[in-house]
Amino acid sequence: MNDTIRIWRSPDSAFGHFQRQPDPRQEETFTALDAYTDQQLAKIAASGFNAIWVHGNLNTVVRTAVFPELGQDAELHQQRLNALTERAGRHQLKVFIYCQPPRAIPADDPFWQHHADVAGQEETMPDDHNVATRMLSLCTSTDKVKTYLKQAGIELAAKVPGLGGIIMITASEYPSHCWARRGRIMLADGNFAQAEMECPRCIKQKPENIINEIIQLVRDGIRSVNTDWKIIAWNWSWTFYLQSPCVEIISRLPKDVMLLVDFERGGRKVIAGKERIIDEYSLGFAGPSEQFQRSLEVARANNIKVMAKLQFGTTHELATVPNLPVLGNVFAKADAVRKLGLAGFMGCWNFGNMITANTAGFNAFLSGRLPDNREEALRALAAEYFPGGHAEGVAAAWLQFGAAMDNYPFSIPFLYSGPANYSFILPMQPAPLTGKPVGRSWLMDERGDDMSSAIFGYTIDEIVSGFDLLTSEWNKGVELLRQALKAATGNHVQEELNTAAVCYHAFRSIANFCKIYRMRKDWNAA
């Protein structure tokens, strides 16, 4: 396990929002130095991790002669990143920059007055206030942008040499290259909708060629300066362009680039009597998905090392709690990472990154020091984590939580537009619906009462039934955990009991909101 890359992040570090008027001093490459105190880094290291990731924008972090208008505050960002890498190093932690090169630039930015010749695909991106902003891609079919990507890699490696490496996402997410948000976009039902390319240069290019070229250019720049960094390419949404496992991209990756593969995405699970697609992170689905396994096979056939992309703290299933304590599924994920001989993992996104029983469990299971059998491993972890508790009862509670999650009506619309994360505060008035949407689940939108956009693949009756069952089964787990921890000592006892109880109340509140929505949708004043 010593050479396994184990990446985490602080819950106090701010990923940053997409802003219409970007402020480089609000970006994480600037603010992370204040968030990652010695105390925070020591806690992460003591929990079994050896790296952290920080969200970065190369347009901000480096300055090049190609586009001198970009990176006006690059020197300041580099100073702060160097200080962070030094501080993290004292705790045997490496720092990775997570980025999406080349990031698009707002259409009204003065940059375009000087570089209209590299303007590519136009996209619209809602900012942190849900106001649409026109963005223009830096077109990678132009020589200037290709030169910029390589120079950006050179500058980053030269100016922040203490980094552990770079993690690149090359599809979806923010607008970036022209093909980033084009192609076969997967819908919640597993079908695809086509987003047509409009850039006259890139319409002649295969998107997979652009993906490989971006990775190659940044890699070549870095390698001209540093041969030790880990360069990681994430396969998120490559299925926009190719059928999984995206052989045409993986087989052409440089051999010293590692492949980060989504662990659960593309999985299938029977929920409410039908097979459903798991196209997001999930703690209710143990994984790995068949899509992950096929990607692994292709990578290994091409001598590419593979890492797993996971969220084993919590997920969009219920993102507003410290953890979803389904340790049976956490065991399955860690056990697979170990037995498949993966090079490591990135274990969280920009939420779900608190230190809990889930983090303790994942790293303990990964180490191989606990029994191979799931039930025995859970009991061993429970005995360590809750001294004086009834280990068998704790293990039974964790498994009960996992069984309860089998009833979760999993779908992308429900996760992103549903009531789960804010169920405690949503309006539940005895009146017809106002028509105001519930809002995006992952942002601080103003909340409404209409969840119609979240209902896809399930009827409202199936959603209500699913959460009724989930709530009932989860409550059995809470009672098991409460009884098992009566004699236990230590801070973890109240933390995990509180979290399990809050999960129960959240799931119950979701069920109630859905029932009230169903009544208000067909309102009868009588």
N, C-alpha and C positions, 0 to 999 in steps of 0.2 A: 504493500500500500504506500510505501514511502515515496515512490516516484509517480504515483497517481496524482493527476492535477485535480484539485478539489476546490472549486471556485464558489465563493459566497459573496454577500455584500451586507452593508449595514442598513438597518431599517431607518436610521437617522440621515442617510445620505439622499439627496434630492436628485432624481433622474432628470428633472427639468421638464417644462412644458413647451409645446410648440407655440411660439409667440409671433404675432404679425410684425412686430418690431423687435427683432432678436436682440437680446442683451447678453453679450458674452459673459458678463459677471454673474449671470444667473445659471450658467451651464455647469454641469457637474465637475468638469475638469478644473473649474475654479473653486467651487464650493466644497468639494470632497475633503479638502485638507482640514476644514473645520469640523466636519462630521466624523472623520476617522481619527478620533483621539487615541492615545496609547491605551486607555482603558477599553475602548471599543475594539481595537485591533487585538488586544490580549484575549478578549472574550471570544472573538472569532477563531483565533488560533487554538485556544484551549478546547474549543468545540470540535476540533478535528479537521479544520480547513487549512489550506496552505496558499490560498490566493483570494483576491477580491477583484471585482470588475467595476469599472467606472465608465459611464456613458460619455462618449466624446464625439465631437464634430471636427473632422480634419480641417474644414474651412476656417475654424476658429483656432485650433491648437497649433497649426503650423502656418508659416508664411513662405511663399515661393516667388521666384521671379516671373513665373508664368502668369499668375494672377495676384499681383502685389496688393490689390484691394482687399483680398481675403486675409484673415489672420492679423488684423491690426493690433490685437492684444496677445498675440501668440507668445511673446517672450514672458509675459506675466503668467499665462497658463502653464508654460513649460517650467517656470520657477516653482510654481505650486505643485505640479505633478512630480518634479524632482524631489521636493521636500516630502511629499507623500510616499514615494517609493523608498526613500531613506528611512522614514518612520516605520513603514510596514516591514521593511527588511529587518528591523530590530526584533520583530516578532516572527521572523521566518515566513513572512507572507509576501508573495509577489503581487504586483498590480497589473491588471490587464485593461487595455482600452477597448471598449465595445463601440463599434462605429459602423456607419453605412456610407461608404464612399461611392461616388461623389454626391454629397447632399445637394438637393435642389435649392434654388435661391428665389425669394419672393420676386414676382414679376416687376414690381415697382422699385426694386433696389437699384441704386445708382450704378452698381456693378455692370448692369446690362448696357449702359451708355457707352462703355468701353469694350464690351465683349459680346455684342449681339451675334457675332459669327459662330458662337458655340452654344447658342440657345437651342434647346431641343423640345421634347414633349412637354406640353402644358398640363398641369394637374391642379386640382383644387383640394386644399387641405383645411379642415376645420381647426381653428386655433383652440387654446385652452378655454375660451369662452364660447366655443362652438360657432364662431364666425368664420365663414369661408374665406380663404386666402388663395390667390392665384400664385402658383409656383412654376418656375421654368427649370427644366433639367439641364445640367451640364452634359452636353451630348458627347458620349464616349466614342462616337464615330468621327470625331474631329481629332487631329493630331495634337492640338493644344491641350485638350482634356487628358489625353493619354499621357502626355509629358507631365502634366500636373499631378496625376495619380502616382507616377513613379517618384517624382520630386517630393511629394507629400510623404511617401514612405521613407525616403532618404532623410528628410528633415526630422521626422518623428524619431527615427532610430538614433540620429546624431544628437538631437537636443534633449531627449529624455531616455538616456541609455539604460537606466535602472528598471525600466518596465519589464514585466515578465513576457509580454507579447501583446498581440492584437487579436480581437475577435471581430470578424466581418460578417454582417448580414447583407445580402445582395439582392433581395427581392422583398416586395411588400413594405411594411413599416412606413417610414417617411418617404415622400417623393425623393428620388435620387437620380439614377440614370434613366434613360428614356423608356426602357422596358420594365422598370421596377414595379409599376402598377398596371401594366398591360398584360394581355395574354388570357389564359383560361383560368378565370377566377372561380375558385370552388365555392359553391353554395352550401347551405346547411344540410341539404338532402343528398349531398355527394355528387350532384351534377355540376356542370360548369357553365358559366356565362362568359362570352368573349368580350374583352375590352380591347378595342381596335387601336393599333399603333397609328399615330398621326405624324410623327417626326419623319420628314421625307428621306432623311439619311438612314435612320434606324429601321425603317420599314423594310429596307433591303438586307438587314442583318438578322441572323438567327439569335434569339435572346440568349440561348445557352452559350454562344460564342462570346457575347458581351460579358456574361457572368464570369466565364473563365478568364477573359482578358483583364477584367478589373482585378480579380484575385492575383493573377500573374504579375500585373504591373506594380501593385502595392508590395507584393512579395519581393519582386526584383529590387525595388527601391530599398526595402528593409535589409535584404540580404547583402546588398553592396556595402552595408555598414556593420551589420550585426548578424552573426551566424548562429547565435544561441537562442534568440527569441522563439517562443512558440507562436506560430501563425495559424490561426484557426478560422476555417470557413464554415459558416452555419448554413444548413440546407433548408432553412425556413422558406416555404412557399416556392421552391424550385418547381413544384408541380403546377405552377402557373404556366410553365413553358413545356414541360415534358411529363410523360407518364412516370410515376414512381417505379423504380428507384432513381431515375434521372442519371442513367448510365453515362450519357454523353457528357455530363458535367463532371461527375466523380472520376471517371476514367482519365480525364485530362488535367486533373489537379496536379500541381507540382508535388513531388514525392515527400517534400519536407513540410507540406501543409497538412494540418490535421483537420478532420471532418467532424463537425458538431452536428449530431442527428437528433431530431425530436423523438423522444422515447415513446410517447403515447399516440402521437398524431397518425391518423389513418387507421386507428384501431377500430374494432367492431365489438359491440356489446348488446345483448338483448335487454331492452328496457320496455316496460309496459307491453310485453308480448311481441315486440318487433325488434329486428336487428337495427341498431343505430350506429352512425359513424362518430367516433371520438376524434374530432378535428381540432382539439385544443389540449392543453395540459389537463390532467385529471388525476385526482387522488382516489376517485371512485373506481378507476380502471387500473389494474395492476400493471399491465403491459409486460414485455415490450410488444408493440404492434408489429404486424407482419411487414408493414412499410419500413419500420426501423430495421428489422432483421434482413430485409432484402438490400437495404442501403449498406448495412454492415458487410454483407457478402460481397457486394461490388467493390467496396473500399478495400477489403482484404485481398481480393483478387488483383488489385492494383497497388498493393503495398502502401496503402494509406491508413494511418492510425485514426481511430474513431473515439470520440467522446460522446456522452449522452447529455442532451438538453432536457432538464427536468424542472419541476417545481414541487419539491417534497415538503414544503412548509404548509402553504395553502395555495389555492388556485382561484380562478374566477367562479368556481362552484360556490365558494363563500370566502371572498377575499378580505372581509373586514374583521377577521379573527386572527389571533397569532398563529394558530395551526389547526388543521383538521386532523385529529388524533386517530387516524386509521393506520395504525402501526403494522397491521398485517400486510397491507399493500405497500407501505414503505419498505418493509422487509423484502418483498418480492422485487422491488425496483433495485435496491442495493445488492441483493443476491445476484441479480442478472448482470449488473455492472461488473461485479467481481468475477463471476463464473465465465462471462464472455471475454474477460481479459481486456476490458476497455481501457483507454489511456487516461480516462478521467471523466469529470462531469462539470457542468455549470448548473447548479442546483436551485437557482431561484431567478425570478424576474424582478421587476421594480416594486413588488409587494410580496408578502409571504416570506420575509427574510428575517424573522425574529428567531432567537435561539430558544428552542423548545425541546420537548421529548422527541419530536420528529427529527431534528438535526442530530441529537444525541443518538437516536436509533439508527439513522441512515449510516453515519460514520462508524458506529459500532458493528453493524451488520456487514458493512463493506470491509472492515478490517480482517474478518475471518476468525476472530478470537472467540466469537459466540457460536453455539451449536448450529449445525447446518439445517436442522429441522425448524420450520417456522414457529411452531408452538413452543418448542424448547428455547429458541432464541428470544422470543417475546418474554417468556418467564425470566430468563437470565437478565434481559435489559430491565425489566420491571424491578427485579431485586436490587440492581445497581442504582437505578434512578430514584427509587422510592424506598430508602432504608426503613425496615420495620413494617413495610406493607405486606399484603397478601399477594405475592407475585402471580399466582395462578388466577386470582380474581381480576387483577389488572389486565393480564393477557386476554382473558375472556371479554373484558370490556372493550379493549382495542379491536378485537375481532367482531364484536357486536356492532361497533361503529362502522366497520367496513361493510358488514351485511346490510346495515341501514342505508348506506350510500348507493347500494344497488338499485334503489327506487328513485334516485335523482333523475328527473326528466331532462337529460343532457342534450343540448343543442346549442349551436353558436348563437342564434338569435336570443335564446333565453339567457345565456351567459352574459351577452353584451348589452341587451336591452331589457332584461328582466328585473324583478324586484329584489333579488337575493341580497345584494350588499347593503341595501338601505331599507330593508323591510320594517325596521323599528320606527322609522320616521315618515313613512309614506302616508298620504292622506287617505283616510277610510271614512268618508262622510256618507250619511244616508241620503243620497241624492243621485240623480243621473250623472254619468261621467262628464267631466269637463272637456275631455279630449286632449288635455295636456299630457304629453308622454311622461313615462316614469323617468326617462333620461338615461344617459350612458352609464353603465354600471361601474365603470372604472374611473370616472371623473366626478368632480363635485358639481354636477349639473343641478339646476333647480328641479325639484321633484314634482311630478304630477301623478295622475291616477290611471292613465291609460297604458296598459301593457300589451296592446294588440300586436305591436311589432315583435314582441317576444314569443308569440305563439306560432310555432312552426314545427310541423312533424308530429305534434301532439294536439289533441283537443284540450280545451280548458278543463274538461272533466278529468282527463288523464293526468294533467298537471296537478290538479287538486288531489286526486287519489294518490299520486306519487308522493307528494309532500305529506299527506296524512300518514301514509305508511312509513315514510322516512322518519317523521317525528315520533311516531309510536315506538319504532325499533330503536331509534337513537336514545330515547328516554330510558329504555331498558339498560343500555350501555352506561348511561350516567349513574343509574342506581348501582350497577355492578361496580363501577369505579369508586363510588362513594363508600360502599361497604368495604372494598378492598383496601382503601387508604385510611381507614379509621385509626389505625395504630401507627401509620407511617409518619416519618419526620422529614424536615427539610423544606426549603422554599418551593421546590417543585410541586409539592402536594397541592397547595392552594392554587398555584398557577394553572395546573392541568385540570383540576376540578372546575375552576371558574371558566376556563375555556370550553370544556365539554358542555357545561351548563348553558353558556352563552350560545353555543352552536345549536343546542336544543331549542332555545327560545327564538333564535333567528329562523330556524326551519319552521317552527310553529307559526311564527309571524308571517312567513312567506305563504304558508297554507291559508292562513286567515285572509291575507290580502287578496289572494287568488279567488277565494270564495266570495269576498265582497265585490271584487271586480266582476265576477260572473253575475251577481245579482244586479249590480249597477248598469251593466251592459244592456240588460233587458229590464230596465227599471219600471216598476209598477208602484205608483204612489200609495196604493192600498197596502 
